[in-house]
């Protein structure tokens, strides 16, 4: 399960950016075309956050769907895997959404009221 290592990295990065403040909420964006399972990140988060400024923080995960754009006709199509076939028959698809794995927002105690 590589999600444990990813979650450890997320906690480390967020801890660095919190500058010693307690984190109330962290929002992640995990695209549906990544090989990362959001449920596994949720499962690992509390364990990885224990003893850090993120302990007790609310974890929110946004899961953008996969989208691609055909290089031949320009059509935008939904993707549930990192490849596809356009209605025009082309397999020349550029992924335009769904591969994200980012920390979108970090809310610290100073902002929580």
One Martini backbone bead per residue (centre of mass of N, CA, C, O) as a GRO file, in nm:
protein
  113
    1UNK     BB    1   0.084   0.045   0.031
    2UNK     BB    2   0.151   0.368  -0.088
    3UNK     BB    3  -0.036   0.556   0.088
    4UNK     BB    4   0.134   0.575   0.341
    5UNK     BB    5   0.371   0.737   0.219
    6UNK     BB    6   0.197   0.970   0.114
    7UNK     BB    7   0.080   1.054   0.388
    8UNK     BB    8   0.348   1.117   0.522
    9UNK     BB    9   0.419   1.347   0.322
   10UNK     BB   10   0.176   1.526   0.371
   11UNK     BB   11   0.231   1.572   0.672
   12UNK     BB   12   0.515   1.694   0.638
   13UNK     BB   13   0.439   1.933   0.459
   14UNK     BB   14   0.220   2.056   0.645
   15UNK     BB   15   0.403   2.096   0.890
   16UNK     BB   16   0.596   2.296   0.757
   17UNK     BB   17   0.360   2.510   0.676
   18UNK     BB   18   0.249   2.561   0.980
   19UNK     BB   19   0.467   2.675   1.177
   20UNK     BB   20   0.348   2.523   1.459
   21UNK     BB   21   0.064   2.512   1.396
   22UNK     BB   22  -0.244   2.409   1.424
   23UNK     BB   23  -0.439   2.187   1.241
   24UNK     BB   24  -0.780   2.178   1.131
   25UNK     BB   25  -0.746   2.170   0.803
   26UNK     BB   26  -0.735   1.949   0.513
   27UNK     BB   27  -0.696   1.975   0.154
   28UNK     BB   28  -0.736   1.745  -0.105
   29UNK     BB   29  -0.621   1.648  -0.439
   30UNK     BB   30  -0.751   1.346  -0.606
   31UNK     BB   31  -0.733   1.206  -0.884
   32UNK     BB   32  -0.891   0.944  -1.065
   33UNK     BB   33  -0.605   0.876  -1.233
   34UNK     BB   34  -0.472   0.788  -1.006
   35UNK     BB   35  -0.304   0.543  -0.788
   36UNK     BB   36  -0.487   0.675  -0.561
   37UNK     BB   37  -0.656   0.601  -0.263
   38UNK     BB   38  -0.860   0.786  -0.075
   39UNK     BB   39  -0.942   0.578   0.146
   40UNK     BB   40  -0.647   0.519   0.232
   41UNK     BB   41  -0.578   0.801   0.324
   42UNK     BB   42  -0.793   0.816   0.541
   43UNK     BB   43  -0.689   0.570   0.702
   44UNK     BB   44  -0.384   0.692   0.750
   45UNK     BB   45  -0.402   0.979   0.872
   46UNK     BB   46  -0.429   0.947   1.184
   47UNK     BB   47  -0.162   0.795   1.220
   48UNK     BB   48   0.030   1.008   1.081
   49UNK     BB   49  -0.073   1.261   1.269
   50UNK     BB   50   0.037   1.162   1.514
   51UNK     BB   51   0.216   1.410   1.692
   52UNK     BB   52   0.109   1.644   1.519
   53UNK     BB   53  -0.043   1.933   1.396
   54UNK     BB   54  -0.271   1.722   1.257
   55UNK     BB   55  -0.398   1.633   1.499
   56UNK     BB   56  -0.752   1.629   1.449
   57UNK     BB   57  -0.787   1.688   1.170
   58UNK     BB   58  -0.957   1.769   0.891
   59UNK     BB   59  -1.033   1.563   0.610
   60UNK     BB   60  -1.027   1.663   0.269
   61UNK     BB   61  -1.152   1.520  -0.047
   62UNK     BB   62  -1.088   1.580  -0.381
   63UNK     BB   63  -1.230   1.416  -0.693
   64UNK     BB   64  -1.137   1.451  -0.989
   65UNK     BB   65  -1.213   1.383  -1.288
   66UNK     BB   66  -1.155   1.243  -1.585
   67UNK     BB   67  -0.994   1.427  -1.856
   68UNK     BB   68  -1.005   1.469  -2.214
   69UNK     BB   69  -0.830   1.562  -2.527
   70UNK     BB   70  -0.853   1.573  -2.854
   71UNK     BB   71  -0.618   1.622  -3.111
   72UNK     BB   72  -0.810   1.613  -3.363
   73UNK     BB   73  -1.114   1.750  -3.259
   74UNK     BB   74  -1.129   1.862  -2.938
   75UNK     BB   75  -1.268   1.675  -2.766
   76UNK     BB   76  -1.430   1.620  -2.459
   77UNK     BB   77  -1.356   1.351  -2.223
   78UNK     BB   78  -1.426   1.098  -2.025
   79UNK     BB   79  -1.220   0.934  -1.771
   80UNK     BB   80  -1.128   0.604  -1.605
   81UNK     BB   81  -0.855   0.623  -1.759
   82UNK     BB   82  -0.526   0.704  -1.902
   83UNK     BB   83  -0.724   0.635  -2.150
   84UNK     BB   84  -0.866   0.656  -2.495
   85UNK     BB   85  -1.163   0.702  -2.708
   86UNK     BB   86  -1.288   0.877  -2.939
   87UNK     BB   87  -1.560   0.931  -3.138
   88UNK     BB   88  -1.353   0.967  -3.394
   89UNK     BB   89  -1.118   0.725  -3.312
   90UNK     BB   90  -0.914   0.852  -3.143
   91UNK     BB   91  -0.606   0.804  -2.925
   92UNK     BB   92  -0.535   1.118  -2.905
   93UNK     BB   93  -0.499   1.187  -2.568
   94UNK     BB   94  -0.526   1.450  -2.343
   95UNK     BB   95  -0.471   1.511  -2.021
   96UNK     BB   96  -0.662   1.762  -1.812
   97UNK     BB   97  -0.779   1.561  -1.582
   98UNK     BB   98  -0.693   1.347  -1.278
   99UNK     BB   99  -0.363   1.381  -1.178
  100UNK     BB  100  -0.397   1.492  -0.907
  101UNK     BB  101  -0.165   1.575  -0.612
  102UNK     BB  102  -0.281   1.795  -0.365
  103UNK     BB  103  -0.250   2.070  -0.158
  104UNK     BB  104  -0.501   2.308  -0.130
  105UNK     BB  105  -0.548   2.323   0.198
  106UNK     BB  106  -0.457   2.512   0.508
  107UNK     BB  107  -0.588   2.511   0.836
  108UNK     BB  108  -0.531   2.701   1.109
  109UNK     BB  109  -0.587   2.799   1.427
  110UNK     BB  110  -0.588   3.108   1.363
  111UNK     BB  111  -0.856   3.057   1.167
  112UNK     BB  112  -1.005   2.932   1.398
  113UNK     BB  113  -1.340   2.988   1.573
   0.00000   0.00000   0.00000
